[in-house]
Amino acid sequence: MTPTERISVIEMLELMEKHKDFAKKLGLVDSTKIAIDERKQIIRD
């Protein structure tokens, strides 16, 4: 995964985080949160 791809994934996940009510209907909130935390951890490392 290139840095550009990684950024776009993070942006997509953060966008989903902002639209929680919509995501909640799709049952994505928990997995989104986990994915965002994992991505942030990967970037820190």
Backbone atoms as SQL, in Angstrom:
CREATE TABLE atoms (id INTEGER PRIMARY KEY, chain TEXT, resi INTEGER, resn TEXT, atom TEXT, x REAL, y REAL, z REAL);
INSERT INTO atoms VALUES
  (1, 'A', 1, 'MET', 'N', 0.850, -1.191, 0.000),
  (2, 'A', 1, 'MET', 'CA', 0.000, 0.000, 0.000),
  (3, 'A', 1, 'MET', 'C', 0.888, 1.245, 0.000),
  (4, 'A', 2, 'THR', 'N', 0.660, 2.104, -0.949),
  (5, 'A', 2, 'THR', 'CA', 1.457, 3.330, -1.026),
  (6, 'A', 2, 'THR', 'C', 0.962, 4.341, 0.009),
  (7, 'A', 3, 'PRO', 'N', 1.798, 5.319, 0.374),
  (8, 'A', 3, 'PRO', 'CA', 1.358, 6.346, 1.332),
  (9, 'A', 3, 'PRO', 'C', 0.082, 7.050, 0.885),
  (10, 'A', 4, 'THR', 'N', -0.038, 7.303, -0.419),
  (11, 'A', 4, 'THR', 'CA', -1.234, 7.976, -0.942),
  (12, 'A', 4, 'THR', 'C', -2.474, 7.129, -0.709),
  (13, 'A', 5, 'GLU', 'N', -2.369, 5.835, -0.990),
  (14, 'A', 5, 'GLU', 'CA', -3.495, 4.933, -0.760),
  (15, 'A', 5, 'GLU', 'C', -3.847, 4.901, 0.715),
  (16, 'A', 6, 'ARG', 'N', -2.839, 4.875, 1.555),
  (17, 'A', 6, 'ARG', 'CA', -3.066, 4.823, 2.995),
  (18, 'A', 6, 'ARG', 'C', -3.830, 6.065, 3.450),
  (19, 'A', 7, 'ILE', 'N', -3.434, 7.227, 2.955),
  (20, 'A', 7, 'ILE', 'CA', -4.113, 8.474, 3.320),
  (21, 'A', 7, 'ILE', 'C', -5.568, 8.438, 2.871),
  (22, 'A', 8, 'SER', 'N', -5.824, 7.970, 1.659),
  (23, 'A', 8, 'SER', 'CA', -7.198, 7.957, 1.174),
  (24, 'A', 8, 'SER', 'C', -8.056, 6.990, 1.984),
  (25, 'A', 9, 'VAL', 'N', -7.468, 5.897, 2.445),
  (26, 'A', 9, 'VAL', 'CA', -8.198, 4.963, 3.303),
  (27, 'A', 9, 'VAL', 'C', -8.555, 5.644, 4.616),
  (28, 'A', 10, 'ILE', 'N', -7.589, 6.338, 5.193),
  (29, 'A', 10, 'ILE', 'CA', -7.830, 7.039, 6.459),
  (30, 'A', 10, 'ILE', 'C', -8.901, 8.107, 6.279),
  (31, 'A', 11, 'GLU', 'N', -8.813, 8.873, 5.197),
  (32, 'A', 11, 'GLU', 'CA', -9.812, 9.915, 4.942),
  (33, 'A', 11, 'GLU', 'C', -11.197, 9.309, 4.814),
  (34, 'A', 12, 'MET', 'N', -11.283, 8.181, 4.104),
  (35, 'A', 12, 'MET', 'CA', -12.560, 7.506, 3.933),
  (36, 'A', 12, 'MET', 'C', -13.114, 7.064, 5.286),
  (37, 'A', 13, 'LEU', 'N', -12.243, 6.479, 6.116),
  (38, 'A', 13, 'LEU', 'CA', -12.683, 6.002, 7.429),
  (39, 'A', 13, 'LEU', 'C', -13.108, 7.162, 8.326),
  (40, 'A', 14, 'GLU', 'N', -12.369, 8.265, 8.273),
  (41, 'A', 14, 'GLU', 'CA', -12.726, 9.415, 9.105),
  (42, 'A', 14, 'GLU', 'C', -14.022, 10.047, 8.628),
  (43, 'A', 15, 'LEU', 'N', -14.259, 10.023, 7.331),
  (44, 'A', 15, 'LEU', 'CA', -15.516, 10.504, 6.787),
  (45, 'A', 15, 'LEU', 'C', -16.668, 9.659, 7.314),
  (46, 'A', 16, 'MET', 'N', -16.468, 8.337, 7.312),
  (47, 'A', 16, 'MET', 'CA', -17.480, 7.429, 7.836),
  (48, 'A', 16, 'MET', 'C', -17.717, 7.710, 9.315),
  (49, 'A', 17, 'GLU', 'N', -16.650, 8.003, 10.027),
  (50, 'A', 17, 'GLU', 'CA', -16.746, 8.323, 11.454),
  (51, 'A', 17, 'GLU', 'C', -17.635, 9.558, 11.661),
  (52, 'A', 18, 'LYS', 'N', -17.515, 10.541, 10.762),
  (53, 'A', 18, 'LYS', 'CA', -18.315, 11.759, 10.867),
  (54, 'A', 18, 'LYS', 'C', -19.789, 11.488, 10.585),
  (55, 'A', 19, 'HIS', 'N', -20.047, 10.490, 9.758),
  (56, 'A', 19, 'HIS', 'CA', -21.428, 10.177, 9.375),
  (57, 'A', 19, 'HIS', 'C', -21.901, 8.933, 10.100),
  (58, 'A', 20, 'LYS', 'N', -21.759, 8.972, 11.428),
  (59, 'A', 20, 'LYS', 'CA', -22.059, 7.813, 12.264),
  (60, 'A', 20, 'LYS', 'C', -23.486, 7.318, 12.127),
  (61, 'A', 21, 'ASP', 'N', -24.441, 8.234, 12.070),
  (62, 'A', 21, 'ASP', 'CA', -25.840, 7.817, 12.018),
  (63, 'A', 21, 'ASP', 'C', -26.091, 6.976, 10.776),
  (64, 'A', 22, 'PHE', 'N', -25.536, 7.415, 9.666),
  (65, 'A', 22, 'PHE', 'CA', -25.668, 6.654, 8.430),
  (66, 'A', 22, 'PHE', 'C', -24.926, 5.328, 8.541),
  (67, 'A', 23, 'ALA', 'N', -23.712, 5.393, 9.059),
  (68, 'A', 23, 'ALA', 'CA', -22.903, 4.183, 9.196),
  (69, 'A', 23, 'ALA', 'C', -23.561, 3.197, 10.155),
  (70, 'A', 24, 'LYS', 'N', -24.187, 3.732, 11.198),
  (71, 'A', 24, 'LYS', 'CA', -24.830, 2.878, 12.199),
  (72, 'A', 24, 'LYS', 'C', -25.915, 2.029, 11.545),
  (73, 'A', 25, 'LYS', 'N', -26.649, 2.626, 10.610),
  (74, 'A', 25, 'LYS', 'CA', -27.696, 1.898, 9.891),
  (75, 'A', 25, 'LYS', 'C', -27.098, 0.726, 9.133),
  (76, 'A', 26, 'LEU', 'N', -25.875, 0.910, 8.666),
  (77, 'A', 26, 'LEU', 'CA', -25.209, -0.156, 7.913),
  (78, 'A', 26, 'LEU', 'C', -24.421, -1.089, 8.827),
  (79, 'A', 27, 'GLY', 'N', -24.392, -0.751, 10.122),
  (80, 'A', 27, 'GLY', 'CA', -23.671, -1.586, 11.083),
  (81, 'A', 27, 'GLY', 'C', -22.162, -1.484, 10.944),
  (82, 'A', 28, 'LEU', 'N', -21.678, -0.294, 10.570),
  (83, 'A', 28, 'LEU', 'CA', -20.246, -0.142, 10.292),
  (84, 'A', 28, 'LEU', 'C', -19.469, 0.574, 11.390),
  (85, 'A', 29, 'VAL', 'N', -20.176, 1.162, 12.342),
  (86, 'A', 29, 'VAL', 'CA', -19.505, 2.066, 13.281),
  (87, 'A', 29, 'VAL', 'C', -18.369, 1.390, 14.037),
  (88, 'A', 30, 'ASP', 'N', -18.649, 0.233, 14.642),
  (89, 'A', 30, 'ASP', 'CA', -17.630, -0.418, 15.465),
  (90, 'A', 30, 'ASP', 'C', -16.421, -0.824, 14.641),
  (91, 'A', 31, 'SER', 'N', -16.663, -1.441, 13.491),
  (92, 'A', 31, 'SER', 'CA', -15.540, -1.871, 12.659),
  (93, 'A', 31, 'SER', 'C', -14.777, -0.667, 12.120),
  (94, 'A', 32, 'THR', 'N', -15.488, 0.418, 11.862),
  (95, 'A', 32, 'THR', 'CA', -14.827, 1.638, 11.386),
  (96, 'A', 32, 'THR', 'C', -13.898, 2.187, 12.454),
  (97, 'A', 33, 'LYS', 'N', -14.400, 2.256, 13.688),
  (98, 'A', 33, 'LYS', 'CA', -13.597, 2.770, 14.795),
  (99, 'A', 33, 'LYS', 'C', -12.339, 1.939, 14.980),
  (100, 'A', 34, 'ILE', 'N', -12.512, 0.631, 14.951),
  (101, 'A', 34, 'ILE', 'CA', -11.378, -0.280, 15.109),
  (102, 'A', 34, 'ILE', 'C', -10.377, -0.052, 13.979),
  (103, 'A', 35, 'ALA', 'N', -10.879, 0.064, 12.758),
  (104, 'A', 35, 'ALA', 'CA', -10.008, 0.255, 11.601),
  (105, 'A', 35, 'ALA', 'C', -9.249, 1.577, 11.704),
  (106, 'A', 36, 'ILE', 'N', -9.930, 2.645, 12.128),
  (107, 'A', 36, 'ILE', 'CA', -9.260, 3.944, 12.270),
  (108, 'A', 36, 'ILE', 'C', -8.147, 3.848, 13.305),
  (109, 'A', 37, 'ASP', 'N', -8.455, 3.218, 14.445),
  (110, 'A', 37, 'ASP', 'CA', -7.440, 3.081, 15.490),
  (111, 'A', 37, 'ASP', 'C', -6.244, 2.281, 14.994),
  (112, 'A', 38, 'GLU', 'N', -6.520, 1.212, 14.242),
  (113, 'A', 38, 'GLU', 'CA', -5.434, 0.392, 13.703),
  (114, 'A', 38, 'GLU', 'C', -4.583, 1.205, 12.739),
  (115, 'A', 39, 'ARG', 'N', -5.220, 1.975, 11.865),
  (116, 'A', 39, 'ARG', 'CA', -4.480, 2.783, 10.886),
  (117, 'A', 39, 'ARG', 'C', -3.598, 3.802, 11.604),
  (118, 'A', 40, 'LYS', 'N', -4.169, 4.471, 12.609),
  (119, 'A', 40, 'LYS', 'CA', -3.388, 5.467, 13.343),
  (120, 'A', 40, 'LYS', 'C', -2.192, 4.809, 14.019),
  (121, 'A', 41, 'GLN', 'N', -2.397, 3.624, 14.550),
  (122, 'A', 41, 'GLN', 'CA', -1.318, 2.889, 15.209),
  (123, 'A', 41, 'GLN', 'C', -0.229, 2.530, 14.197),
  (124, 'A', 42, 'ILE', 'N', -0.637, 2.091, 13.012),
  (125, 'A', 42, 'ILE', 'CA', 0.319, 1.714, 11.962),
  (126, 'A', 42, 'ILE', 'C', 1.165, 2.934, 11.582),
  (127, 'A', 43, 'ILE', 'N', 0.514, 4.088, 11.449),
  (128, 'A', 43, 'ILE', 'CA', 1.237, 5.298, 11.049),
  (129, 'A', 43, 'ILE', 'C', 2.220, 5.712, 12.142),
  (130, 'A', 44, 'ARG', 'N', 1.809, 5.591, 13.401),
  (131, 'A', 44, 'ARG', 'CA', 2.693, 5.944, 14.509),
  (132, 'A', 44, 'ARG', 'C', 3.935, 5.068, 14.516),
  (133, 'A', 45, 'ASP', 'N', 3.742, 3.792, 14.241),
  (134, 'A', 45, 'ASP', 'CA', 4.868, 2.845, 14.226),
  (135, 'A', 45, 'ASP', 'C', 5.692, 3.109, 12.999);
